[in-house]
Amino acid sequence: MMITRSATKSFAVSLLLPKHFTMRSGSFLLPTFDEARNHRSTFHFLSASYILSFAGLNFVRWKGGKAMRKLVAILFATMLANTMAMAQKVETLKVGAATIRIVRDKFGVPHIYAPSIYGVFYGSGYAQAQDRLSQMEFYRRTARGELSELMGENALEQDKQRRTLGYSEAERWEQFASLSSEEQLVLRAFADGVNAIIAQVNAGKRPMPQRLKDLGVTRLRFWKPTDTIAIAHMMAERFGSSGGEELRMLLLRLYLQLRFGAQAMSVLNDLAWQNDKTSPTTVTNGARDAGRGTEKQRTQNLVPRPSSPVPLFEAIRIAEEWDSIEWCKRLGLFTKFGSYAMVVAPKKSVTGKPLLVGGPQMATGTPSIAYEIALYCPKFEARGMTFAGIPIVLIGMNAHLAWTTTSGSADNVDIFAEHLSKESKFRYMHRGEWLPMERRVELIFVKGKDEPVQVEVFRTVHGVVLNWDEKAGVAYSRAKAYWGKELGALRAIYAFHKAKNINEFAEACRHIATSHNFFVATKDGDIGFWFCGCYPIRAEGIDPRFPTPGTGEFDWKGFIPFEKLPQQINPPQGFFANWNNKPAPWWDNGDLPRWGAIHHVKRIADLLQSKPKLSLEDLRRFVIDIEGYDIRAEFFKPLLLRAIRLTAKDDTELQMISDLLNRWDNQRSEGSLAATVFDVWFEELQNVVFFDDLGDFGNKNLFRMAIQPSLLWHALADKPTRKLSRDYLNGESKDALMVKALRAALERLRKEKGEITNWGFSKPLWRFDPLPPIPGPNRGAYIQLVEVSSPPKGFNVLPPGQSEDPKSPHYADQHPLALRWQFKPMTFLTQK
């Protein structure tokens, strides 16, 4: 008898799944939250079937009952091993007169109980260092610009970028001194806990993490509060900084001037609109206040024309941290941001309790960028995710409420063009005076070199100098609205741990200086949203998409008050939906057009409106749905189907494609022919509409980025809400162009893939090297679904696991959950 892998999986299901779980086509439907709650063996089953799924077996042969007994024995042994591995473990620490208990739950999540603030954060540092010491080492070295000491000269450019854009060690200590005594205690306690583990490693009582051992590390330096501060700066900037793309826009303007001459700005406004009133927003109320004014006349020619693109490219490379991001990819650290949130009010909840979903979308790898922890002390209880090296819970819940955050993606960084003295490139004009640039020298130690590399860092009153264009007489500096205020996020989120109601949560939000959306749901039944951050009030007459003259008269005029930022409590629709989208109708795009008529947050909003009452199970289904849903199809598919009907009704092949697309659910599912055809058609549509006018911007990838779905929509929609400056269709009919693009797409697919049976869609992969990848990366690196009862409870998942050690049972025990869109319980443990 021959059994395929799917049949083997079905056999496993029949052995292990509770009888009422539904079978279908040799596989199974995922258990609901209630089923999972009542049948803990589900998690054990998932681990067993996961091993079979990735065993690499195409078939299994057996004879009679012998092979069956062997397979049953394997499955039983797997379940037993996982059950034993998931048993709770308790470690007791004596720190002075205090006793700290670290209780590891079945997935290795540390629950830290302590009688004081010092004790609970000592335990936080201790547990994190147990689980993620090498990750913490890489984080602090990346943040400080000290990777070269471990990795050699190849990491030198990353270190130069971090030293240039970041703070000096003296400045980090100054920021530490500005914290309250309790906040300082948190950082010191955390450092002491980390150092207890480091001392064990240095003394040979605990093994050096293998990743560090492979690099020749024999001893670790002790952790300092400024290590945590450096990581906090790096993370706050990576996930809360936006804008600063003025030099890219300057290059785009130069490119368009070569093609369109005096009409270049009109075309640029088509490509980089500042406000599309049809773009989905988180709130609908509020009126424009200070800040960016889209309808005002701007002057673009106040900055000297660059002498060549070369100085711009070098400045962009530093400003956008190309080398640093490349090293983050190599080390499996973060490389991007993007997150979604759903919050449901009691009136729209099946249980009458608020519901909250948080899905921070960050780079994935092994170990995860995220780390889960639970903290218990007399002042608060808090559980959720953080980053290795950060002592507090960044997204999670306390005994009274649950919260999450997404990146705000709003413009809080500007490039200034400093007017240079003819005598020295290190002197610049500001408010009628020639000022010297501030200069400091950084020393970077490099593995394999005897002497450190010296890096000069220069700053103006606006910010760090990125590069000079001496022929044009300018230097480009980078101004951050949140400069020196990043630790406000730590202050605010630490206050969330202790917040008991929505007013206390709101008050804490005002401390956040980087660009973030924060959401809360409380056990009192309130839900709220705050668009947080420092956003400059820019001078009149300046187009903020381009560099601002640095001579002083166009400096920022202050910052938009917190009370004037988009925010709302208990919205009339009974929910909030966010996916890094536009916060309010009157809020403008930054330098680049991030927010347009077509935005994937619409799918979340539509799902939340699809039922009068929602449960956590509904929200789990929504999380799965949005991972693969193609929002473009919702707008463009009806246009294409109509075009085929009107212009190609006698074309058999196109009618077949029309039928295929008409039956498609807009999901980018594995093997879907329709998803592949639509994808390729959309690219060809970009080509036929815009390529002849705009060219490829010197790079096909830039062309794809520039021709955003919203731009294409305004060119093809029956009633576009935004009028473009020219006819990019060049007189051709919309229907004819869409069918022309479809024919080009089919021809391309035949050339690239051959027979139509080979056209099935291949889902992008969520990589966890060296573990198997998981299809469908458009999901949260950490996902939590919480019902805010008293106390809050819910489910979460943080793949692949808590530990970075391949020998740990918690190295990959959440990988099978993520593979099957399963979650584990997220509750507070009662100390025994």
Steps between C-alpha positions, in 0.01 A plus 500: 500500500630848414405804702574855380606778731144638505365156587758469777390835635136385485594186692669712764188713528279198548723382784545826686221745427192513724212332319290811444776677306399520136675295230509610137685360197758311696597802711331684784339828591687693765338479842326809625619688806237330714606159374865583560416619848323173582748265331858575593612190312440706186835665554666160541331379184624800309856425602469138389333566166741786436791257518326275249422795275867590467644152518576509129324167443320456171350175615505250783485126442378259756400139529213400719492633854875518558547828318182637650620421850834663417331817373276515807809461718676785320201729539458407866868560568481836329199602707663381821821689424307818428285459808807457720673791332200722560478435875535806720840574648565720802824678588545695823754781529619666817598862437583666829209439732256458212383175341430499127314209343518429128229259392534371145169400345452221249652706221793627703352848556649639823248621759701707744372556853678746727412716804642819346566694181868420526431130542260459210731676253804318634306188413416641157868550420594162644238309299569684174871430530425133562297482179651757261851598609659490155206692350540763772871523420431550130228757576717716722796483261279586202343790690833634625687449174735238644439199274844529336658391824327165452451473124807673362539762230192388308282660769691830505256697283207391719688622805585831334134555420387425853768727653407778256123483548494407868605643832834507675540299818508824701166602349349164589606546862352852496168353388523239773551779754184673374284200593311482827655308787257211446574485126873497573440219750328295228804527270753435775310198631472358150875546444574326831286203398671471162840530666424212734480275192800664334704439816409131484606485134828679563575270794437189291193401703269547202595431137572786265216522242606307192459794259744705706734207556519449123621861468780438746338679795645373828379770736206742502509852634241580762166658412441869568179703511629681192496170310126487550475869410696443178266215402197713591629782277557261212159332528309823553660647190462189286129461577406860576698712253364602163581764243847622419453392136541854366821406319320220319234748398770738380643225281151424367447867414831509311401185310159639407645834393708316240184339360234768547680831543270764646225239556716294733334618822153422367608142428675478837177603671325217318757253632541645850166648600474654843142428596251258353173564684376152404779320683368286790558654843493383859279789613270723295464797732720805553603798291830611356718692741864600488747301294498414133255694284431319175319781322762769558737614229849368557838609374729220390804691376640647821779240518791500252484237228730203581826499307441130423299206638808353674483708823128424523553125470761498777277707729206267429716195576580637845155643576324175410762281671554274200804330653345468843187340359707259293679385815170463682390263222820298532462469877129424491412827671218740406494662155155650455189622672128456446223392735125458524252551783135424561306626800133414561270680745271310740188590299645312203640206699320168545604484866439869572873536576742706288726307264847597379733358235862604461718379214839675478649406162875495532777301342487133588777263580634261756480616771208737459549874528230484769530354849215420737505570871261533796575726797335488845572742785294700752462793258382312191460180303590514131544242227588525130786549257814705517839506326803324643683765701185698591371430854132589459198363312458699178178343372279307738262530792484578869228409748274782377558546128673379184692706248677480168678731260575547131750727329348840428696548175463879525768748397715587801838535323613776263813563297647851523737644240764697687655799319879455525772759539739532204791488744407171672249223447475472877339845540141577404263795503220508756297809590758735355803344671770260382497215750753219540366148472515300819765229463577183693723202430378144547742206533389170349696189596519247219573131538837424342627859514747632755380860494142629520341675204423867559164636382424871501140594572375851423177668607328829430218661696264281296669165542770268380674580171446221247722625220641809326449627145782754500456597135139597573603663831271289718512229763200279573403454864229283650257648753296266722195635677549237771873569556588450866144391585500132400496378860158658535366179345653294782355742754154474344495124458628446852207717613269267303604220737343694786207665319157403638274681253490673165577845640824384660594325175428816298709714731797268453470519119602865496860402586551307175713701256546256211218429253269229635132414515399370842180310576347389829201305623410508870297277728277805564384460139689789341707483183732775377747607232779758510723611216816573695821683426673833450412654163652832393305808398677589177559847362266654244608476138700179537418182315591247769563229241830670413799617707436810711745793489706493819565875526250540784194677363343166402574314824218314673257722691435255779310173528134406462351477853409149615136604539483595132619161374244245375354307792164355599331315785201266451435561128138482379575210265606289799848409378840623387684357201860587423774373273747792499238701312416868495386611847241765397366651175687828545839343574737522202743253353864553577769524234374182332134412430444228759124554521272485198153390394608136506630385836491152655345629823168507312483122524530512879227764524271303267546182703431680827177633348400163357318381814298686761679318784856366500688239702868421544445212260377750238808712552723197462334428165551863399871477583527200268294668229699821476830316463418398145228740389592709195329835549597606147267237356205656678551818296642380169340160441154641422658737246685216330196272490296776342775572248511134394120491470488812284805454277579126488170313525599268214847420634477152655823528698412836651151381586657207685724743689198716573317201649810412704531852642127530560507191723818610679457611862790752474713281726863442400468132583763240426440356153244763396506559122292815536745655750789445259313637199388807693850566633662488158213692338542778755869538415423507128227757566756724670714462188237577238362802686814672631821363354487687169461834681714452808765244407630266769671762723826322430388192691202269445449456873478877543244508221285240678525698823419833334193374312294431806155338479332826600669686213390233253149513644471873440611444141242227432203550734168607352470789744848570642502721808839644413564658161837426342698764312507318166343215303735211571282281278601716203154487345449124525187365665527366855338169406734447205807566713389260772440222246831583330674458837320168556615363165857609582471329840382171350777505243757568773366214711523261208863599444600491865292209634387298199170314527218652703527213746831657610351841574392430856580779746794443732454673832799696627671327789540610859857386570625356827838366392616240584140390568256439214333812359131571544290611200342843527724760665243781510421438866621612839836386631303494825119486508278545802121473521364617835157515659519775761306341783610509863780406470566512124563169326557382150742330264829580334782351298866596466675269255727320495539503881636667810855366491788559260662173606435217250526253789215662690149349480381859446722570200225417248193385694287789366604439139234229446236727649585777256510250214135410565382842616467373854550694823585422860323632811595848620399536863643609831621211713401482865810460716488185709 
